């Protein structure tokens, strides 16, 4: 909504509220009051920030008062300065990247401490609290039982590390040392699940300007649990590998880790086999002199062995990768006669020969396929010499399709190694790690898809929490004024909407049998989508582009090359060549996948964005069917410097992902939600001298709750127990009470012990089987039990006092 619309709404409301008062007079009155309101808020902020030595103690930002971007930022900065990197923000955990190892924070002892704690929420904020909450949700079997841990943040914020920690946690706590017979199997599964990480990162991650270990693909890992909540397997789903990086690395960035691992970790014998002498320079290995932690070849080899990739298969994999590097050094000379194919540059002939030997294909056929294209004219085939640019494009295409198929094969192999039979597992905990929001000097189709995925995840967060929680408060009778938040639906409509959107126009252009023209597409985009406020153009730019206002900021996308990337065709003669390879792995990759790879034989309906959109929609369906847990990773500085906090960098991320709005909604509603055990609670005391029959009748029929010190009884409005049991296991008890009655009612029902005259919930309260408590600001207290409350105990809040608690149970049915 535009600012003009906002002003119009304000004026309309003012006119109705003030009768004869004019709109102008009302606005003047409001404006005259505004400075004092601003001064008051500023005073509160300054008073809060004055206690500088206490700011680091705010482990949950819902305790901050007032909640503003400034106060939240200052608290996070204070905690970061004392090396505290996790902070609760209502339903979300905020994780600040320290950019240095903190080994004691993730040790086995720390894992056990959080796992064994009766109430992990009472411990310091940690990613293990999120992990344990999800695990206990599965144990409690509260619907929806399956869980999803959504780890989000921009590139370099620490998502991959966080996902790795979560997997290690479950591999530790979901193992059983008591099942002696199956212990070897359990350990093998745990090890395989963890060993999938170094392989996926080696082949799917790269060093970028913003992150030394940037995920260049998305993944959703399902950790499979049996009916005893033991880890029995896992599966990996991947999304949109950035295969263009194989043949085109952005300035000052690197190729995928695995190539550098081979260069730096190979033995002399391996170097000879891969035709990689020490002095050899490879065009597709920029910044090879840079050494990072991820250049660990032996870790990748060890993980391959654990996952069942034998020595011969490893040899075939590395031969293929070495062949790709040799292709990168093949260059073509410019044409003097367009009727003849391009010649190879003199120094490139040896590289082409080596590439052919490593890929196990005939060198002459490789030479021809790169320089001559086959065109179909009816039933006849026509050979057409390629231009220098077309030759380079076919070379790059060959490298990309080989690498993409190899990566897909590895994912399938990992799944075959770690996935449990469907009969052995019944629930799962999913860990989502996707590429963060990206904005570079030059952004193209890859960044559009990546940022689209982040928009979808932000919408999921908005729908599940910012919108749904407020709707829940209203439905429960709270006097609630909606907290405004940034809804990104209009941006998603722009990108994926129907019938007209960026994706639909891009697909339409991609399916036309003609060369793409960036200027024509830009004119089409402007004509069809100019009504959407989320898209704009720089009319003075000579480069065809469009700019999208994402939830995390504006990004300008270059149109040139976008259509070709979306088509992603593979010349059929290249596929035919690879199918002839004597490398059994390479032959298998392209024989099994023959029908799935789009070629230039015809116009494919399966474009990159349509395929990615469909896979993302399947992911969102999974997320919507599970209980989500959000972790927002924050990058404290753009240069990945240890323990360096840049306020401008952090505040932009906080605003983009809606952290402040999240805190507002949590603090104003139910900021503290403690989950207890399975069944709910007990009758605390029956009237003296009552018979067994009288007690049974009172449990079912009586509609009165009476506390001995209260002259007027507290009325419980609800359904008789017989009706409530019919709707088990979902049962809620409502007590309509105020003031002292309300306090005593809650204490009696929770069996709260006295401690020096004050009441405090015991940490072992989970044995009382209460699922959750909702204390509304005014009126009733709702207590939710998961199963039928048929366990009784003769309890009272304080043995030294005369208050004896409930003498009946009355329940309210919930639908």
N, C-alpha and C positions, 0 to 999 in steps of 0.2 A: 504494500500500500504506500502510495506516495505521501510526501509531507502535506501536499495540498489537500489530499483526502482526510488526513488526520485533522487538519484545521477545520475542515467542513464539519466533521463529526463533533468536534468540540463546540463549535458555534451552535449546532443544532441542539445539542443537549442543554447548553446554557440558556437558550431562548425558552425552552420548555420549563426549566426549573425556576426561572426568575419572573415569570409572568410578564409584567409591564416593563421590567428592566430591559434596556436595549442590549444587544450583543456587545456593542462597543463599550458600554459602561461595565458590563460583566467582565470583559477581558481586561479592562483597566484595573478593576478590583483584584482580579487574580494576579496580574502582573505586580501590583503594589504589595501583595502578600509574598510573592515568590522570593525576594531577597532574604526575608526572615526565615523562610523554610530552608533555603540553601545554607544560610548561616548556621541554622540549627544542626543540619546534617554534617556540615563541615566541622562544627564544634565536636560532635560525637566522634567523627573520624579521628580528629586530633587527640581527643581524650583517650581513644582506644590505642592509637599508635604511641602515645606518650609512655605507655608501659612496655617499652622496647625490650626489656630483659625478659618479658613473659611471652612474647610473640611466638617463640619457638615451641611453647608448650601446647599450642592448639593443634591437637592431633586429629580433630574433626572440625572442618571449616564451618559446620552448622553452628558451632559455638561462638563464632566470630560475630560481634555486634558493634556497629552496623556492618551488614554484608555489602561491600562495594568492591569493585575491581582493585582499588587501592589497598584496602585492608586485607583482602585475600592474597594479593601479590606480596605484601609485606610479610605476612605469616609464612608463606612458602619460601620466601627469601631467607627469613630468619632460621627456618628449619634446615634449609639447604646449607647455610653457613655453619651449622653445628653438625653437619653430616647426617642429617635425617632426610631420607629421600622419598618416603611414602607418607601420604596424608589422605585421610578420608574426606570426601566431599559429598555427604549424603549417601546416595546409592552408588557413587562412583569412587574409585580409588585413583588418586593422582600420583603418578610416579615420575620423579625428576631424574634424568640421566646423570650419574656422577662422572661419566666418561673416564672411569678408572676402576680397576678391580676392587671389590669390597668382599673378600672371601668369607669373612666371618658372618656376613649377613645371610648367607645361603647354605650354611653348613648342614650336615645331617642332624646334628643336635638341635639346631633351630627348627628344622622341619618337624622333628619329633615333638618339640615343645608346643608348637602350634597345633599339631594333630591331636595331642593328648589333652590339651586344655579343655576343661568343661565349658568355658566361654572364651573362645579365641578373640572375640571382640574386645575383651578387657585388656588384651595385649597391645603392644605398639602396632600402628598400622604397618601392614606388610602384604606383599603379593600372596603370601601363604594364607592369609585370612580369607582372601577371595577364593583361593583354591579349596580351602577346607569347608567354607560355606557351601560351595557347589557340591562337594563330596558328601556332606551331611544331608543336603537336600535329596540326593539319590538314595542315601540310606533311609531317610524318612519316608520315601515313596510318595511324597506330596506332588500332585499333578500341577504342572507338567514335570515329570520326573527327570527327563533328559535335560542337560545343562549346556549352556554355551558361554565361554569366556571370550568376550570381545575385547581384543587389545588394539587400541587405535592410537593415532598420533602421526605427526609428519615424519618424513624420512630423517633418520638419525636420532629419533626420540627414545629408542630402546625397545621397540616392539619385538624384534627377533630374540633379544636376550630375555625378555619377559616370558615369551612363549617357551623358550628353552627351560627356564626355571619352573614353569608350570608342569611341563612334561616330566622333569626330574622329580618334582614333588609327588606326582601321582605314581610314578614308577617306584617310589620309595614307600609311600603310605598305603598304597593299594596292593602291596605284596603281602603274602601270608607266610610267616615262618612256622606256623603251626601245622600246615599241611605238608608233612614230610614227603609223602609220595609224589606230590606234584611240584615240589619246590624247584627241582631242576628245570621243569617246564616254565614255571613262573619267572625264574631268573633269566631264562633264555628269551622269553617274550619281552621282559623289561629291557634287556640289553639291546634287543633288535629295535624296539621302539625308539630308544635313545640314539641308536646308531643310524637311524634314518636321518637324523638332523645334520650331521657333518656332510653326508652325501648330498642332501638337498641343498644345503648352503653352498657347497663347493660348485655345484652345477647351476644353481639358480640365483646366487648372490654375487654382487660386484662392488668394487670400491668406487664411490661417486664423490662429487664435490661436497655433498652434505653428510656422507656416512661411509665409513670404511667397510661396512658389511651390510649394504643395502639389498633388501629382498627385491629381486627383479621379477617376481611372480607372487601370486597370492596363494595361500594354502589354508585349508580347514582340516584339522586333524581330529578325528573321532577316536577317543580312548574308550575301548569297549570293556564293560564291566559285567561280571556274571551276577547271579542272584545273591551272592555273598559280598558284592561290591569289590571283588578282586579283579585286577587288571588281567585280562586274558587275551587282548589283542588290540589292534588299532588299524585305522585306514586313513589314507591321505587323499584329499581332493585338491587339485591345483587349478589356478586361474591365470590365463594370459601371461605366459612367459615372454619376456622382452627379447625375443630372438634376434631383433635387429642389431642388438649390441654385439653379436658375434662378428659382424662385418662392418659395423660403424659405431665407434666409441666417441661419445661427446668429448670436447676439449678438456684435458686435464683429468679425465676419468679412465677407468681400466675396463678390460674385458672381464668375463666371468672368472671367478677365483681359480677354477680347476686348471686353466691354462698356465697360470703363474705357479701353481703348485707343481705342475709337471716340470716347468723350466728350472725351478729352484730345488726341487726334491729328487730329481731323477738321478739314478746311478749312471756311471760312464757307459755301462752296457745298454741301459735303456736309452740314453741319448743317441747311441749309435744306431739302435733299432728304430728310433723315431726320427732319425736324420735331423737331429737338433744339436749341432756343435755349439760349444760355448760362445764362439764369436758371432754366431748367427743372429741377425736382427729380424724380427717379424713385425710387419706393418700393423697387424691386428693385436699386437701386445704393447700398447703404449704404456709409459710409466712403469716399465718392468723393473727399474732400479729401486722403486719404492717397496719397502718391506712392511707388511702388516701382520697382525696376529693370525689372520685367516690363511696365510701361506703355509699351511701345515699338511703336506702331502701324506705323511705317514699316518695321520689321523683318518684321512679319507680311505687309504688302503686298508687300515685295520677295520674300519666300519664296513667296507665292502666284503671282507672275509667273514665278518660276523653275520652279514645278511645273505651269505651263501653264494657270493660272486667269486667263482674259482679263478685260479691264476690265468688260465687260458682265456676266459671271458674278459678279465681285466686287460690282458694284452690286446685283445681286439678293440676294446673301448678306447684305449690310449692311442692305438694306431689310427683310429678314425679321427680323434682329436688332433693328433699331429698332422694328419692329412689336411684338416681344415686350416691349420696355421700356414701350411705351405701354399694353399690356395690364395691366401691373403697377399702373398708376394708375387702373384701372377698379374702382370699389367699388359695392356694392349696399346699398340701404337696407333696414331691417327690414320685415317684412310686417305689414300691418294687416288684410288679408283674405287668408287662406291659399288661397282659390280663384283668386286672381289672381297673376300672376308678380311677382317683386321688381322694384321700380323702381331705375333707376340713380340714384346721388347726382348732384346737379346738376352739380358740377364734373367728373364722370366722363364726361359725354356727349361732350365734345370729345375726350377721350382714346380713347374707343371709336371715334369717327369716324376719328381719325388712325391707329389700329391697323388698321382695316378698309382704309384707303387704302394703307398700307404693305404689308399682306399681300395686297392686290389681291383682296379678297373683298367682296361686298355688305354694307354696314353694317347694313341691317335684318335680314339673315339671321344675321349674327354676333350681333346683339342678341338675337335669338330663341333661337339655339343655347345661349347662355350662361344663359338664364333659364327655358327650357322643356325638359323631357326627354321623349323618346318611349318609351313602353312598349308592348310587344307583348302582345296578348291574343288568342291564336289567330292568325287571319289579319288581325286588325284592329290598328290602331295607335291608342294612346291618348296624348293630350298631357297632361302633368302639370306644373303650375307647380313650380319649384324653391324651396326655402327659401333664405334668405340664405347659410347655410353651404354649401349645394349649389351655388349660383351661383359662390361663390368657388372651390370645389373644381373646377368645370368650367373656370373661367378659368385656374387653375393647371395643370390637366391639358392644356389647349390649348397653353400655353407650353412645358410639359415635352416633349410629344410632338413639337412642331416642332423644338425644340433637339436632342433625341435623334436625330431622323432627319437633321437637318443634319450633326451630328457624324459619324454613320455614313456619310453620303454623302462627307464630306471624307476619311475613312479609306479608303474605296473608291477615291476619286480619287487619293490619295497612292499607294496600292498599284498602281493602273494606271500611274502615272507612273514608279515606281521599280522595280517587280518585273520581273525578267529572265525570259525564256522558259525553261521547264524544261529545254530541251535545251542551254542555255548554261552552266548551273551544276551542280555535283555535290556541294558541301559547303556548310555554313553555320556561322556563329558567331552564337548567339542572345544578346541582351542583355535581361534581365528587369528591369523597373522597375515595381514595384507599390506601392500605397499602404501606408504603414507602419501598425503597430499603433496603434489609436486608443482613447482612453478620455476621454469628455467628461462634463459634468454631466448631459446628457441624451443617451442612446445609443439608437438604434433599429435598423431593419433594415439600413441602410447600414453601420453600425459592426459589426453581427453578421457581415455578408458579408465586410467588409474583414478583420476579425480571424480569420474562418474561413480566408481565403486565407493569412494569415500563419501560422496553425497548420499548414496543408498544406505550406508551404515549410519550416517548422521540422522537420516530420516527414521531409521529403526530406533535409534536412541530417543529421538523426539517423540515418536509415536508411543513407545513403550513407557517412557518415564515422564518427560515434560508435559505431554498431553494426557496420557492415561492416568497418571497419579492425580492430577488436578480434577479430572472427571470423577475419579474414585472419591475424592474428598467431598465433592458436591453431592454425590449419590448417598454418602453417609451422613448428610445433614449438616456439614460444616458451613459456617458462614464464611464463604471463600471468595476473595477477589482474585481473578486469574492473573498469574504472573506472566508477563509478556516474554516470548521467546522467539528466536529466529526460526521460522518454518521454511524449509528449503524446497517445498513442493513445486513452486513455480520454476525453480532451476531444473528440477528433474523433468518437469513438463517440457522445458526447452530442449533438453538433451534426448529424452526417450519418448516423449508424449506422442499421442495418436490424435489425428492422422498425420500431422506435420510436426517434424522435429529435426534437430541436427542429424540424428542417426538415420531417420527415414530418408532425408534428402541425400545424405551421403551414400546410403545403400542404393537409392534410385540411380544416382550418378554412376555408381560402381557396376551396375548391371547393364548399362548401355554399352553397346559394341562400338566404342569410339575412344579415342585418346582423351584423357581428362584435361580440363582447362581450369586452372585455379581461379581466374578472374570471373569466369562464367558461374562457377559454383558460389563465389562470394556474392555476386549479384542475386543469385537465386536465394541464398540464405537471408540476405537483407530484405528481399521482397516478401518472403513468406513468414519471417520470424521477427520482423521489426516491432510488432506489438508487444513482445515479451520484454519486460524491463531488465531481464538478466543478460541480454546480449547487446553488444555495442560494437562500433567500428571506429577506428581512427581514420578519418577521411583524408588525412594528409599523408598517410603511410603508402609507400609505393609497393609494399609487399602485401599480397592478398592474405587477409587474416580475419578472425573474429574474436571478440573478447567476451568471456563468460564471467559473470559475477557469482562465484561459488560461495558457499557458506564460510570458507576459510580465506577468501580473498579473490581478487580478479586475476584471471589468467588469459593471456593472448595466445591463440592457437594459429600456427602457420598452416595455410590451406595447401600450399604446394607439396605434392607427394602424398597427401592424405588419402586420396581416392585409390592410388596404386597400392598403398599399404593395406587399405580396406579390402581390396580384391585379393591380394596375397596369392597370385597365381604361381604355379610351378610349371615350367615348360615340360611337356610330356616326354620329350627325348631325354631330359635329365633323369626322370624317374626310371625310364627304361634302362639307362646306363647303370644306375645304382642297383637295379635288380639283377644285373649281370655280375655284380661284385663277387669275388672269391672270398671276401671276408664274410663268414657265415652270419655274423651279427648284422652287418650292414645289409646283406641280402634279405635277412629275416625282417628287418625294419620296413623295407619297401615292398616286400612281397605281401606281407600281412596287411599293410595299410594302403594297398593300391587304390581301393575304391574310396578312401576317406580323404585323400589329398586333392584339393582343388587344382585343376590344371588349366592350361590355356586352350584346351580343346573346345570348350564351350563356356557359356556364361553361368557361373555357379550362383545359386541362391544363397549359399552359405558364405557370408562375409565375416570379416573379423569382428565387427561390432555386433552383428546379430548373434554370432556364436558366443561372444563374451556376455552379451545381455541375457541370453538364455541360461548360461551357467550361473550368472549372478542371481537371476530370479530363483533358480533352484536352491542356491545358498540362502536367500532371504526366506524361503519357505521353511527351511530347516531352522533358521534362527527364530522365526515366529512361532514355531512349534515347541521351542525349548524355553527354559528359564534363563534369561540373560544376566550376565555379570559384567560390568563395564570397568575397564582400566584405561585411563587416559594417560598416555606417556607424553611427557613434556620435554622438549629440547631446550635446555637453559642457556645455550649460546650457539651461534651459527658455525663456530670454528671447531667444535668438538673438544674444547679445552677442559681439562679436569677441574672440577669444583669452581667453575666460573659462571656467575649468574648475571645475565643481561636482562634487565627489566623490560626493555622494549620487545625483545624476542619472546619472552614468556607471556606478557600481557596480550599479545596478538593471538597466541595459541589458546589462552584461557577464554578470550572473547569469541574466537572462532568456533570452539566446540561447546560453548554454552555452559561452562563450569559455574559461573556466577548465578545464572538462572537456576541451575540444578540445586545449588546451595539454598537459594531463596525458597524454592518449593519444598525442599526437605525440611528446612528449619521451621517453616510456617505450618507444616503438616505434622508428620510423625517422624522426627529426625532419628529417634532411637527405636529400633525394632529388634527385639531379642527373640530368637526362636528357641522354644523349649522342646520337650520330648514329644512322644506320639499321642498317647491319650491325654485327656485334659486335666481334670481336677476332681476333687473329692468333697463329700459332705464333711464338714469340719466337726460338727457336733449335733447330736439329736437331743430333744427335750428329755429331761430326767424322767425315769419311771415309764418310759414309753415301751410298749410291747414290740415284738418283731413285726406283727401285722400293721401296727400303727406306723412304724418306721417305713414299711414298704408303701403304705398308702401316702405318707407324706412325701416320699420320693417322687410319686407320680402325679398327685392331684392338687396339692396345696399351692396357692398362688401368692404366698407372702414370704418375704424375707424380713427377719426381725433381728436387730442388734440389741443386746440387753440394755445398753446405756441410752438408747434412743427412744424417746417417748412415742413418737409417731413412726410407724414402720416404714421401711423403704420398699416400695412396690416394684416387683419385677414383672415386666410385661412380656409375655411370650407364649410359646406353644407348650402344651403338656408334654412330658417326657416321651410318652408313647408315640406321639406324632413326630417328635424330633428324631427319635431313633430310626424312624422310617427313612429319613434323609441322610443318615450317617454314611460316610464318615465326615461330611461337612456340616458342622454344628457351631453355632455362635450363641454365646450368652450375653444378654444385654441387661445392665443394671441402670435404671433411671434414678439417679441420685445426684445431690449437689453438696458442696461444702464438706463438712465433717463426715456426713453419711457416705459421701462418695469415697473419701479417703479410707474410711473403715471398711467399706465394702471391698475395695481392691485389696486391702491388707488381709482381710479374712479369706478371700478366695485364693490368694496367692500363698497363704501360709507363711507370712513374713515374720521372721524372728526379730525380737527387740535387741538393740545394742545401744546401751547408754541412753535409753529413752528415744532413740531414733530407729526407724525401720529401714532395713536394707535387704535387698533380694540376695539369697544365697547363690553361690556359683554352681551348686549341684542341683539347681532347681529343675534341670532337665528330667530328673526322676519323677517330678510331679506331672509330667506329660502334658504340659500346656504348650500349644503351638504358637500363639502370638497374642499380644495385647494391643488394643487401640484405645487410648484415653483421649476423648474429645475435649476441646477447650471448655465447652459447656454441656451439661446434660449427662448422657449415658457413658458407660464404660463397656466396651465390647471385648469379650474374651473368646477366642476361636479355638476349638478343639478339633483335632484331626479325626479322632474316633470316638465311639460311644463312651461317655464318662461313667462307667459302672463300677469303678473302684472307689472304695470309701475308706476314710480314716478318721479317727477321733482326734482332730487337730484343732488348735486355736492359736491366734496370733501371738499371744504372750501369756504364759502360765501364771504370771504374777498379777494379771489384770482380770477383770470380771467379764470382759467382752468374749463371748463364746463363738461368734461367727455365725455361719448359716445354719438354719434348721431345715431348709428345703433346697432343692435344686430346680430352677425353672429355666427353660431353654427357648431360644428363638430360632425358628427354622430359617435357613439361608438357602437361596436357590442357586 
